[in-house]
Structures are given as structure tokens and as C-alpha cells.
Amino acid sequence: MVKKRYFTESKAPKTPKKPEEIHKEAALPEPNTKREVKSEPGDKAAPGRIFQKKKRNNAFGRNESLRPKKNEKALAIPIDPAALMRHSRGETMNLGGVKSRFHKINEKRKDINIEFAVQQAARAEVLLHEEEGYLEADEGDSTTNITQREIVDNVDITTATKHFNISLDFGPYRTRYTKNGRYLLLGGKRGHVAAFDWVRKKLLCEMNVMESVHDVTWLMNQTMYAVAQKNWVHVYDHKGTEIHCIKTMHRSVRLEYLPYHFLLNSAGENGFLSWMDVSIGESVGNYNTRMGKILAMAQNPWNAVTCIGGSKGVVSMWSPMVRDPLAKMLCHPVPLTGISIDPSGMHMATAGLDRKVKIWDIRQLEGPLETYHINTAASELELSQRGLLALSMGNVCEVYRRDNSSSEDQMKPYIRHRTNGPISSIRFCPYEDILGVGTAKGFVSLIVPGSGEPNFDTFEANPYQSRSQRQEEEVHKLLEKIPAEFISLNPTQIDEVDVPSAKARLEQKVKLLTLKPPRIDFEPRKRNGVSKAKLVQIKRNVKEFRFREAANELREIKDKLLAEEEKPAESLDFIPLETKSVLDRFSTKKKKKAAH
């Protein structure tokens, strides 16, 4: 039986073959010939041994044209200059003021690594195939007139299920999403606490703590969260079991979590700021801000500095290792009502009772860059990953967006939604076009197209994380934990040269080179039966011995310092990309020779 072929080749018309072609087809393949090799007297092989020619298994053995030539260079793939500019980290360091050869080599190595990282990031943009989308209205219409019902009717079924409304009776509610945007935590003022997977609508735990709840936050992942209750801050696991009660955080009204430092930050109604390391359970800092009740609080993701606002319209920036604020900014002449910082840590948005919203350059501590007037004072502020600004005014939630297509560089109203109760909390969901709104009567999930980052890094935050991946991430984060001492306004100053210490070391080196043996004072003990001449001889011998020891020590130190300076200088073109390590002794001899 002949099997039917679904794809058949087109039959070409037969042409008569020449006699030479027929003769070639009829020829049989040459057999594998064996040759007998006579062994030499010094050959170890047995006499008359028969060797058979082996075939090469690699592709280069069959086709020599595939073998790369020695002088052939790798194909240089061009990179888009615009992509390089997007990932650029600034100009290279000017090495004119660096006097030490060691620091020059380190700075050159750092510039080479940064340039390579920028090129790799620009090339990796090919993999970022997802693009954000926005609502577009017809001419003469506004996107603020588009309701959530119309958006749900015109999106796919997966996105439509992300818009929902939960009616609850224990509000007003504070909300918080996890870093990967998969889980949602709700905390009602009357004691209701709930944690669930809002995508699959799967409940993790739900309880009533029988106390007032002022704020909630997730810790390292969805397995733990903290709740600021009436007197203290309590820590629970994902099943609702209380793990710890932090009594150093008294009457907290705001909570923040620093993921890279494992620090839980709280602000009390009496004006105290507290930090606790949740990995070891120790308090890192507890300071009185002397600002009264803290009305607004936000964390700067770029440098992990805590920004708080009070009744005087001043935003102060705090670090757990410094008792006084690192910086202060007078943002409004009236009390502040909200503070928000974008995920890149470049801009800060503030709102006050003067019915104004201002955008500030938080890195340069300058501004305001932009000022917007609103009808009523905003109670909550939030900036999304794509730069959208959401604010709440009573029971109305508005989202502002910057229109890049127009010539005006101003934010305009994008989406407006009216809830069934006063709004107490607004949060953008990471990596999703969702805005979570906590109200006095429950929770509303709004669809805001273009608010979330469409491309996520699974090493940073993975929304589809499995259990084994979560456990591995916990271990890596603990190993890569950043100490609290590194929190400062400018985190890049950690890798800079400490100039005062370098000067002190240079002065100490000059002192050692010019140091003379010390003057030795010694008086021998007077004993019975020892003459004065003997005592003088003992005194002279001890002085000479101690002087000789001190001179030998100084000579060894000077020889060591001079030997370090007289090391053969390497050429200017030589830049070692790999530093020496204690693991070099395990390398093979060939690698050691190549390294030297």
C-alpha cells in the first residue's frame, strides 16, 4: 500500500540523459581501503598493525569551507544611536585629577563595563516586543467622557475581568499591591484585613483584628504583610497567623517597605519615624521628626530615602542612620495632603490645601517644574510606571497623562471616575493597566490603558512566579541585601574616592619615610652588690639594643614603601579586566601562564 503524500513536488519534464551521465550513475562507490603500515624499530605499536582511516564527525571535516578563517573578524551588528542614548549613564569620568595608577585602572575598567552594559541593554530592546496603548478620542471629544463600562465592552475578556467592584462595610480601606502586581492587600479602618490573588480571585486569608487599622503593606513577598493597628504594628503570614508584634512602632499611621534593604518603615501620629530590619528583627533607627503628625509619606525607590510631609508644607528626607533630615524642601505654603515619587526616582509630585499639584526634580532638589490648579484639594497622589498621575478629590478619581504627540508639554485629564464613597487610597498595579481605589464602602479596580510597564524583568519582578522560583528569589535577595548604612541622597557616592582619607594616608606615608628612631630613656634598677660602673654598662647596652630594634623596624617599613613605588609600571594601553582573587590557585597552569 502506498502512503498518500500531502506535499508532492512538481514533476519536471524528462530530458534524455547523455551517455557520460549514465556511466557516472552506474559507477559504484569506492570501498574503504585498508593500508598496512610497517612499524619502525622505535615504534611502540605491534609490527604489522593495521590502521584504518577514521572519519571526522564534525561538520568542518566534511566541508572545509565552513571552517572560520583566522583573519576573519566577527560581524559587527550596528546599534541604534537612539537606543544607546536611552540607556546612556552619562559621560565617562575625567581621569585628569586621579593621581593613583590603581584608581585610574579601576575607573577605566568601570567605564568599559558600563559601555558594554549600555550596548547590551540597547541590543536587548529587540526582545521587548510589547508596547503600551492609550485611549484615543475623536476630534472634539475627550477621553474623560469614556466610562469604565465602555472600556470593558471594547477590550478582551481577560482584561475585562480585571475590572470589578467589591462592596465592604468596614471602610475606609487602605490598599497595597505586591512588587510583581499579582496580590492585593486590603485593610479597613474598622479592623477588616484581607489578602487575595486579585487576578484569579483566590482568597489567601481574611480576618477582623478587632482594632482600628490605619495602614497595610506587604513585606518581601505575598507570604508576609504588616498591619498598623491601634497601638502597635503587627506582622502576619499569608494564612492570617500573627507572627510578631513590633512595639517600637507606636500608633503608626503610615507604613512603607524598602525591598532591597529589608526595612519596614513606619510614621507615628506623634511624629516619630522608625525603621526595623525584618530579616533579623532588630530596630535600625527611631527618631523624632519634630513635625507633629505626619500627613503624607512616600519612599524614593532610587535611593531608599523616606520623604514625609507635615502641616508646614515642608517635605523632609530621612535616612535611618542620620538623626537629622538629609534635606528639606518648601513645597507649599499650606499643609501637605499627598506625596508621590515615580518608580525611577526622578520626579516627585506633591499636593496641598492650596488646591495645587506640583512636580519637582527630586534628584537636583529643584522646582517646581510644573504646577497644576485643581478644583478641590487632592487627598491622595500616585505616579504610575509610565508617568501617569492619579489623584483623588472626594469621591472623584482623576488620571492625568502627558500627550507626547502634541507640542504642549503639560499633563491633561485622561480618565475620570466617580465612586460610591469618599476615596481613602489609590494605587497603580505594577505591570498592569489597573488602578486600585480604596473607598469608604469597598474597593474598585479601574482599567487605565497605558499606565503599567508592558515589559517586565523576571529577575526583578515575575508576575507568573512559581513556588520554587519564589524560594530561590528569597535566598538571592537575602544574600544581596543592602546595608542600611548605604542609604543616602546620592547612592553613587559609595564608589567614589574618599579624598580626605587619601590625603591622610599620604601624610602618614610621608611621616613614616621621614621618621627617626625615638629617644630611649632607661634607668636600671639598683641592686645590692652591683657597682655603679656595672649599672652604667647595663644602661648603655639596653639603650643600644632598643635603638637598634627601632631602627630595624623603621628600615623595614621604609623598604616596603619604596618597593611598592618601584614596581614596574604597566603600559597605558593595558587595562586588566579581571582582578586577582584567592580562587586563582585553583586555576590550571595554562591559565596561570596566560595571566602572567
C-alpha positions as CSV (number, residue, x, y, z in Angstrom):
1,M,0.0,0.0,0.0
2,V,1.4,3.4,-1.0
3,K,1.0,6.2,1.5
4,K,-0.5,9.4,0.3
5,R,1.8,12.4,0.4
6,Y,0.2,15.7,1.3
7,F,3.0,17.7,-0.3
8,T,4.3,16.5,-3.6
9,E,7.0,18.0,-5.8
10,S,6.0,19.2,-9.2
11,K,7.2,16.8,-11.9
12,A,9.6,18.3,-14.4
13,P,9.6,17.1,-18.0
14,K,12.0,14.3,-18.6
15,T,15.0,15.0,-20.8
16,P,17.2,12.4,-22.3
17,K,20.5,11.8,-20.4
18,K,23.9,11.8,-22.0
19,P,26.0,8.6,-22.1
20,E,28.6,10.2,-19.7
21,E,25.9,10.9,-17.1
22,I,24.6,7.3,-17.3
23,H,28.2,6.0,-16.9
24,K,28.7,8.1,-13.7
25,E,25.4,6.9,-12.1
26,A,26.3,3.3,-12.7
27,A,29.6,3.7,-11.0
28,L,29.8,2.0,-7.6
29,P,31.1,3.9,-4.5
30,E,34.8,3.3,-3.6
31,P,35.2,0.8,-0.8
32,N,37.0,1.7,2.5
33,T,40.6,0.7,1.8
34,K,42.9,-0.5,4.5
35,R,46.7,0.1,4.4
36,E,49.3,-1.9,6.1
37,V,51.9,0.2,8.0
38,K,55.3,-1.3,8.8
39,S,56.4,-0.4,12.3
40,E,59.7,1.3,12.9
41,P,62.2,0.0,15.4
42,G,61.3,2.7,17.9
43,D,57.6,2.5,17.3
44,K,55.5,1.2,20.3
45,A,52.8,-0.3,18.1
46,A,53.0,-4.0,17.2
47,P,54.6,-4.9,13.9
48,G,52.2,-5.3,11.0
49,R,49.4,-3.5,12.8
50,I,46.6,-2.4,10.5
51,F,45.3,1.2,10.9
52,Q,42.0,2.3,9.4
53,K,41.4,5.9,8.4
54,K,38.8,7.4,10.7
55,K,36.1,9.8,9.6
56,R,35.7,13.1,11.2
57,N,32.4,13.6,12.9
58,N,32.2,17.4,12.9
59,A,30.8,19.5,10.1
60,F,34.2,21.1,9.4
61,G,35.6,17.7,8.4
62,R,33.0,17.2,5.7
63,N,33.1,20.7,4.4
64,E,36.3,22.7,4.8
65,S,34.6,25.8,3.5
66,L,32.7,26.1,6.8
67,R,35.8,26.4,8.9
68,P,36.3,30.1,10.0
69,K,39.4,31.7,8.8
70,K,42.0,33.0,11.2
71,N,42.0,36.6,9.9
72,E,38.2,36.7,9.6
73,K,36.6,39.2,12.1
74,A,33.2,38.9,13.8
75,L,30.3,40.5,12.1
76,A,29.7,44.0,13.7
77,I,26.0,44.5,14.2
78,P,25.1,48.2,14.2
79,I,23.2,49.6,17.2
80,D,20.5,52.3,17.0
81,P,22.0,55.5,18.4
82,A,18.7,56.5,19.9
83,A,18.6,53.2,21.9
84,L,22.1,54.0,23.2
85,M,21.1,57.4,24.3
86,R,18.1,56.0,26.2
87,H,20.3,53.6,28.1
88,S,23.2,56.0,28.5
89,R,24.6,56.5,32.0
90,G,26.3,59.8,31.3
91,E,29.8,60.8,30.2
92,T,32.9,58.9,31.3
93,M,35.0,60.1,34.2
94,N,37.7,62.6,33.7
95,L,40.9,60.9,34.9
96,G,42.9,64.1,34.9
97,G,42.6,64.6,38.7
98,V,43.2,60.9,39.5
99,K,46.9,60.6,40.5
100,S,47.0,56.9,41.6
101,R,47.6,54.4,38.9
102,F,45.5,51.8,40.7
103,H,42.4,54.1,40.8
104,K,42.9,55.0,37.1
105,I,42.9,51.4,36.1
106,N,39.7,50.8,38.3
107,E,37.9,53.8,36.7
108,K,38.9,52.7,33.1
109,R,37.7,49.2,33.9
110,K,34.4,50.6,35.2
111,D,33.9,52.7,32.1
112,I,34.5,49.7,29.9
113,N,31.9,47.6,31.8
114,I,29.4,50.5,31.7
115,E,29.8,50.9,28.0
116,F,29.4,47.1,27.5
117,A,26.2,47.1,29.7
118,V,24.7,50.0,27.7
119,Q,25.3,48.2,24.4
120,Q,23.8,45.0,25.7
121,A,20.7,46.9,27.0
122,A,20.3,48.6,23.7
123,R,20.5,45.3,21.8
124,A,18.0,43.7,24.2
125,E,15.3,46.1,23.1
126,V,14.6,43.7,20.3
127,L,13.2,41.3,22.9
128,L,10.8,44.0,24.3
129,H,8.0,43.3,21.8
130,E,5.2,44.6,24.0
131,E,4.0,48.2,23.6
132,E,1.8,50.3,25.8
133,G,-1.5,51.6,24.4
134,Y,-3.7,54.6,25.3
135,L,-7.2,55.7,24.8
136,E,-7.7,58.0,21.8
137,A,-10.8,60.1,21.4
138,D,-12.3,61.5,18.2
139,E,-11.7,65.2,17.3
140,G,-13.7,67.4,19.6
141,D,-14.2,64.7,22.2
142,S,-12.3,64.0,25.4
143,T,-11.2,60.6,26.9
144,T,-12.6,61.7,30.2
145,N,-16.1,61.1,28.8
146,I,-15.3,57.4,28.2
147,T,-16.7,55.4,31.1
148,Q,-15.4,52.1,32.5
149,R,-18.4,50.2,31.1
150,E,-17.4,51.3,27.6
151,I,-13.8,50.3,28.2
152,V,-14.9,46.9,29.4
153,D,-17.2,46.3,26.4
154,N,-14.3,47.0,24.0
155,V,-11.4,45.1,25.5
156,D,-10.6,41.4,25.5
157,I,-12.2,39.1,28.1
158,T,-9.0,38.7,30.1
159,T,-8.7,42.5,30.7
160,A,-12.4,42.9,31.2
161,T,-12.3,40.5,34.2
162,K,-9.7,42.8,35.9
163,H,-12.4,45.5,36.4
164,F,-14.5,44.7,39.4
165,N,-16.2,46.4,42.4
166,I,-16.2,44.9,45.9
167,S,-18.7,46.3,48.4
168,L,-17.5,46.1,52.0
169,D,-18.8,47.6,55.3
170,F,-15.6,48.1,57.3
171,G,-14.1,51.0,55.4
172,P,-12.4,53.4,54.6
173,Y,-9.9,51.0,53.1
174,R,-6.1,51.2,52.6
175,T,-4.7,49.1,49.6
176,R,-1.4,47.8,48.6
177,Y,-0.1,45.6,45.7
178,T,2.9,43.3,45.8
179,K,6.0,44.2,43.8
180,N,5.1,41.9,40.9
181,G,1.5,43.2,40.9
182,R,-0.1,39.8,41.5
183,Y,-1.5,40.0,45.0
184,L,-3.7,42.7,46.7
185,L,-3.9,43.6,50.4
186,L,-6.9,45.4,51.9
187,G,-7.1,47.0,55.3
188,G,-10.3,48.6,56.6
189,K,-10.4,51.2,59.3
190,R,-12.8,49.1,61.4
191,G,-10.4,46.1,61.6
192,H,-11.1,44.2,58.4
193,V,-7.9,42.7,56.7
194,A,-8.0,40.6,53.5
195,A,-5.3,39.3,51.2
196,F,-6.0,37.6,47.9
197,D,-4.8,36.9,44.4
198,W,-6.9,39.5,42.6
199,V,-6.1,38.1,39.1
200,R,-7.6,34.7,39.8
201,K,-9.9,36.0,42.6
202,K,-8.4,33.5,45.0
203,L,-8.5,34.4,48.7
204,L,-5.4,33.9,50.8
205,C,-6.8,35.0,54.2
206,E,-9.5,37.2,55.7
207,M,-9.9,38.3,59.3
208,N,-11.0,41.1,61.7
209,V,-8.3,42.2,64.1
210,M,-10.9,43.9,66.4
211,E,-8.9,47.1,66.3
212,S,-8.6,50.1,64.1
213,V,-6.4,49.6,61.1
214,H,-4.5,52.7,59.8
215,D,-2.3,51.2,57.0
216,V,-1.1,48.0,55.5
217,T,1.9,46.9,53.4
218,W,3.4,43.7,52.0
219,L,6.9,42.7,53.1
220,M,9.4,40.7,51.0
221,N,6.6,38.8,49.1
222,Q,3.0,37.6,49.5
223,T,3.9,35.3,52.4
224,M,4.1,38.1,54.9
225,Y,2.5,41.5,55.5
226,A,2.4,44.2,58.2
227,V,-0.7,46.0,59.6
228,A,-0.6,49.3,61.5
229,Q,-3.2,48.7,64.2
230,K,-4.4,50.9,67.1
231,N,-1.3,50.8,69.3
232,W,1.4,48.7,67.5
233,V,2.4,47.2,64.1
234,H,1.6,43.5,63.8
235,V,3.1,41.1,61.2
236,Y,1.0,38.3,59.8
237,D,1.7,35.4,57.4
238,H,-0.4,34.6,54.3
239,K,-2.7,32.4,56.4
240,G,-3.6,35.2,58.8
241,T,-1.4,33.9,61.7
242,E,0.2,36.6,63.8
243,I,4.0,36.3,63.7
244,H,5.3,39.3,65.5
245,C,4.2,42.5,67.3
246,I,6.5,45.4,66.8
247,K,6.2,47.6,70.0
248,T,8.9,50.0,68.9
249,M,6.4,51.4,66.3
250,H,3.8,53.1,68.4
251,R,0.5,54.4,67.0
252,S,1.7,54.3,63.4
253,V,-0.4,55.9,60.7
254,R,1.7,55.2,57.6
255,L,3.8,52.2,56.5
256,E,6.4,51.7,53.8
257,Y,8.7,48.7,52.9
258,L,12.2,49.0,51.4
259,P,12.6,45.8,49.4
260,Y,16.4,45.9,48.8
261,H,17.2,46.7,52.4
262,F,14.6,44.5,54.2
263,L,13.5,47.6,56.2
264,L,10.0,48.2,57.4
265,N,9.4,52.0,57.8
266,S,6.6,53.5,59.9
267,A,5.5,57.0,60.7
268,G,3.7,57.6,64.0
269,E,1.0,60.2,64.8
270,N,3.3,61.7,67.3
271,G,5.9,62.5,64.6
272,F,8.3,59.6,65.2
273,L,10.0,57.7,62.3
274,S,11.0,54.1,62.8
275,W,12.9,51.6,60.8
276,M,13.1,47.8,61.5
277,D,15.2,45.2,59.7
278,V,12.6,42.4,59.2
279,S,15.3,39.8,58.3
280,I,16.9,39.9,61.8
281,G,14.1,41.6,63.8
282,E,16.2,44.5,65.0
283,S,15.4,48.2,65.1
284,V,17.7,50.3,62.9
285,G,16.5,53.8,63.8
286,N,13.9,55.7,65.7
287,Y,13.9,59.5,65.5
288,N,11.6,62.3,66.4
289,T,11.0,64.5,63.3
290,R,9.6,67.4,65.4
291,M,7.0,68.0,62.7
292,G,3.9,66.9,64.6
293,K,1.5,64.5,63.0
294,I,2.9,63.1,59.7
295,L,0.2,63.7,57.0
296,A,1.9,62.2,53.9
297,M,4.7,59.7,53.4
298,A,6.5,58.2,50.4
299,Q,9.6,56.2,49.6
300,N,12.1,57.2,46.9
301,P,13.0,53.9,45.0
302,W,16.2,55.4,43.7
303,N,18.0,55.9,47.0
304,A,15.6,54.4,49.6
305,V,15.2,57.8,51.3
306,T,11.9,58.4,53.1
307,C,10.1,61.6,52.2
308,I,7.5,62.9,54.7
309,G,5.2,66.0,54.7
310,G,3.6,67.8,57.5
311,S,1.5,70.8,58.4
312,K,4.1,73.4,57.4
313,G,4.2,72.4,53.7
314,V,7.8,71.1,54.0
315,V,9.0,67.8,52.5
316,S,11.9,66.4,54.6
317,M,14.0,63.5,53.5
318,W,15.3,61.0,56.1
319,S,17.8,58.1,56.4
320,P,17.8,55.5,59.2
321,M,21.5,56.2,60.0
322,V,21.2,60.0,60.5
323,R,19.2,61.7,63.3
324,D,18.5,64.9,61.3
325,P,16.9,65.2,57.9
326,L,19.2,64.9,54.9
327,A,17.3,67.7,53.0
328,K,14.2,69.9,53.3
329,M,12.1,71.4,50.5
330,L,9.4,74.1,51.0
331,C,6.8,72.8,48.5
332,H,3.6,74.5,49.6
333,P,2.8,77.4,51.9
334,V,0.0,75.3,53.4
335,P,-0.2,71.8,54.9
336,L,0.5,68.9,52.5
337,T,-2.1,66.3,51.7
338,G,-0.2,63.9,49.4
339,I,3.3,62.9,48.2
340,S,4.2,60.5,45.4
341,I,7.5,59.6,43.7
342,D,7.8,57.9,40.4
343,P,9.5,54.4,40.2
344,S,12.6,55.9,38.5
345,G,13.2,58.3,41.4
346,M,13.5,61.4,39.2
347,H,10.3,63.3,39.9
348,M,8.1,64.0,43.0
349,A,4.5,65.1,43.0
350,T,3.1,67.0,45.9
351,A,-0.4,68.3,46.7
352,G,-1.5,70.8,49.4
353,L,-4.6,72.5,50.7
354,D,-3.9,75.4,48.3
355,R,-5.6,73.3,45.6
356,K,-2.3,72.9,43.6
357,V,-0.3,69.9,42.4
358,K,3.4,70.5,41.8
359,I,6.0,68.4,40.0
360,W,9.6,68.6,41.4
361,D,13.0,67.4,40.3
362,I,13.9,65.3,43.4
363,R,17.5,64.5,42.3
364,Q,18.5,68.1,41.9
365,L,16.1,69.3,44.6
366,E,14.8,71.9,42.2
367,G,11.4,73.1,41.1
368,P,8.6,73.3,40.7
369,L,8.9,72.0,37.2
370,E,5.2,72.1,36.6
371,T,2.2,73.5,38.6
372,Y,-1.4,72.4,38.1
373,H,-4.5,74.0,39.6
374,I,-7.4,71.7,40.6
375,N,-10.9,72.4,41.8
376,T,-10.5,71.0,45.3
377,A,-7.6,69.8,47.4
378,A,-6.3,66.3,46.4
379,S,-6.3,63.8,49.3
380,E,-4.2,61.1,47.6
381,L,-1.5,61.1,44.8
382,E,0.1,58.3,42.8
383,L,2.5,58.1,39.9
384,S,2.5,55.0,37.6
385,Q,5.4,53.2,35.9
386,R,4.6,55.0,32.6
387,G,4.4,58.5,34.2
388,L,0.6,58.8,34.6
389,L,-0.6,60.8,37.6
390,A,-3.7,59.8,39.6
391,L,-5.3,61.9,42.3
392,S,-8.4,61.7,44.4
393,M,-10.8,64.6,45.2
394,G,-13.6,63.4,47.5
395,N,-15.3,60.6,45.6
396,V,-13.8,61.5,42.2
397,C,-10.7,59.9,40.9
398,E,-8.8,61.6,38.0
399,V,-5.9,60.4,36.0
400,Y,-3.6,62.8,34.1
401,R,-1.4,61.9,31.1
402,R,1.2,63.7,29.2
403,D,0.4,63.8,25.5
404,N,3.7,63.3,23.7
405,S,2.1,63.8,20.2
406,S,1.2,67.4,20.9
407,S,3.7,70.3,21.2
408,E,2.5,71.2,24.7
409,D,4.5,69.5,27.5
410,Q,1.7,69.6,30.0
411,M,-0.4,66.8,31.6
412,K,-4.1,66.8,30.6
413,P,-7.1,64.9,32.2
414,Y,-7.1,61.4,30.8
415,I,-9.7,59.4,32.7
416,R,-12.3,60.4,35.3
417,H,-14.3,58.1,37.5
418,R,-16.8,58.7,40.3
419,T,-17.1,56.2,43.1
420,N,-19.9,55.5,45.6
421,G,-17.9,56.8,48.6
422,P,-15.0,59.0,49.7
423,I,-11.7,57.8,48.3
424,S,-9.1,56.9,51.0
425,S,-6.4,55.2,48.9
426,I,-5.2,54.9,45.3
427,R,-2.5,52.5,44.0
428,F,-1.4,51.7,40.5
429,C,-0.8,48.0,39.9
430,P,2.7,47.2,38.7
431,Y,3.0,45.7,35.2
432,E,-0.8,46.1,34.7
433,D,-3.1,48.8,33.3
434,I,-5.0,48.8,36.6
435,L,-5.7,51.4,39.3
436,G,-6.9,50.2,42.6
437,V,-9.1,52.6,44.5
438,G,-10.0,52.0,48.2
439,T,-13.1,53.8,49.3
440,A,-15.2,54.1,52.4
441,K,-17.6,51.4,51.0
442,G,-15.2,48.9,49.5
443,F,-12.7,48.6,46.7
444,V,-12.8,49.4,42.9
445,S,-10.4,48.2,40.3
446,L,-10.3,50.6,37.3
447,I,-8.8,49.9,33.9
448,V,-6.4,52.7,32.9
449,P,-4.8,51.9,29.5
450,G,-1.1,52.7,29.3
451,S,-0.4,53.0,33.0
452,G,1.7,49.9,33.5
453,E,5.0,48.8,32.1
454,P,4.3,46.2,29.4
455,N,7.7,44.5,29.6
456,F,8.9,43.1,32.9
457,D,12.2,41.6,34.0
458,T,11.7,38.2,35.7
459,F,14.8,38.7,37.8
460,E,13.3,41.9,39.2
461,A,9.6,41.0,39.5
462,N,7.9,38.0,38.0
463,P,4.0,38.0,37.9
464,Y,4.0,34.3,36.9
465,Q,6.3,33.2,39.7
466,S,6.2,29.6,40.8
467,R,6.8,28.4,44.3
468,S,10.4,27.2,43.7
469,Q,11.2,30.5,41.9
470,R,9.9,32.4,44.9
471,Q,12.0,30.4,47.3
472,E,15.1,30.9,45.2
473,E,14.4,34.7,45.0
474,E,14.2,34.9,48.8
475,V,17.6,33.4,49.1
476,H,19.1,35.7,46.5
477,K,17.6,38.8,48.0
478,L,18.9,37.9,51.4
479,L,22.4,37.3,50.0
480,E,22.3,40.6,48.0
481,K,20.8,42.6,50.9
482,I,22.0,46.3,51.0
483,P,23.0,47.5,54.5
484,A,21.1,50.5,55.9
485,E,24.3,52.5,56.1
486,F,24.3,52.9,52.3
487,I,21.1,54.9,52.3
488,S,21.9,58.5,51.3
489,L,20.7,61.2,49.0
490,N,23.3,60.3,46.3
491,P,23.8,56.5,46.3
492,T,26.5,56.8,43.6
493,Q,29.0,58.4,46.1
494,I,29.7,55.0,47.6
495,D,32.1,54.0,44.7
496,E,33.8,57.4,44.7
497,V,37.4,58.1,46.0
498,D,37.4,59.2,49.6
499,V,39.7,62.3,49.2
500,P,40.2,63.2,52.9
501,S,41.2,59.6,53.7
502,A,43.6,59.6,50.7
503,K,45.2,62.8,52.0
504,A,45.5,61.4,55.5
505,R,47.2,58.2,54.1
506,L,49.6,60.3,52.1
507,E,50.6,62.4,55.1
508,Q,51.1,59.2,57.2
509,K,53.3,57.8,54.4
510,V,55.5,60.9,54.4
511,K,55.8,60.8,58.2
512,L,56.9,57.2,58.1
513,L,59.6,58.0,55.4
514,T,61.0,60.9,57.4
515,L,60.6,59.3,60.9
516,K,63.7,58.9,63.1
517,P,64.3,56.3,65.8
518,P,62.9,57.6,69.1
519,R,65.0,58.7,72.1
520,I,65.2,55.9,74.7
521,D,65.2,56.6,78.4
522,F,66.2,53.7,80.6
523,E,67.3,53.6,84.2
524,P,68.5,50.2,85.6
525,R,67.2,49.0,88.9
526,K,69.7,49.4,91.7
527,R,70.6,46.1,93.4
528,N,72.8,45.2,96.2
529,G,76.3,44.1,95.2
530,V,76.2,45.8,91.8
531,S,78.7,48.7,91.3
532,K,77.9,52.0,89.7
533,A,80.2,51.1,86.7
534,K,78.2,47.9,86.2
535,L,74.9,49.9,86.2
536,V,76.2,52.4,83.6
537,Q,77.3,49.5,81.4
538,I,73.9,47.8,81.7
539,K,72.2,51.1,80.8
540,R,74.4,51.6,77.7
541,N,73.8,48.1,76.5
542,V,70.0,48.2,76.9
543,K,69.8,51.6,75.1
544,E,71.9,50.4,72.2
545,F,69.8,47.2,71.9
546,R,66.4,49.1,71.9
547,F,67.7,51.7,69.5
548,R,68.9,49.0,67.1
549,E,65.5,47.3,67.2
550,A,63.6,50.5,66.5
551,A,66.0,51.4,63.6
552,N,65.5,48.0,62.1
553,E,61.7,48.3,62.2
554,L,61.8,51.7,60.6
555,R,64.1,50.5,57.9
556,E,61.8,47.5,57.1
557,I,58.8,49.9,56.8
558,K,60.7,52.3,54.5
559,D,62.0,49.5,52.3
560,K,58.4,48.1,52.0
561,L,57.0,51.5,51.0
562,L,59.9,52.1,48.5
563,A,59.4,48.7,47.0
564,E,55.7,49.4,46.3
565,E,56.6,52.6,44.5
566,E,59.4,50.9,42.4
567,K,57.1,48.3,40.9
568,P,57.4,48.1,37.0
569,A,54.8,50.4,35.5
570,E,52.4,48.8,33.0
571,S,51.8,50.3,29.6
572,L,48.9,52.8,29.3
573,D,47.1,50.6,26.9
574,F,47.0,47.6,29.3
575,I,43.7,47.5,31.3
576,P,43.2,44.3,33.3
577,L,39.5,43.5,33.2
578,E,39.8,40.8,35.9
579,T,41.1,41.4,39.3
580,K,43.2,38.8,41.3
581,S,41.4,36.6,43.6
582,V,42.1,33.9,46.2
583,L,40.5,31.4,43.9
584,D,43.3,31.8,41.3
585,R,45.2,29.0,43.0
586,F,42.6,26.5,41.7
587,S,43.2,27.6,38.0
588,T,45.2,25.4,35.7
589,K,48.8,26.0,34.8
590,K,47.9,27.2,31.2
591,K,45.6,29.8,32.6
592,K,48.2,31.0,35.1
593,K,50.8,31.3,32.3
594,A,48.4,33.2,30.2
595,A,47.5,35.5,33.1
596,H,51.2,36.3,33.7
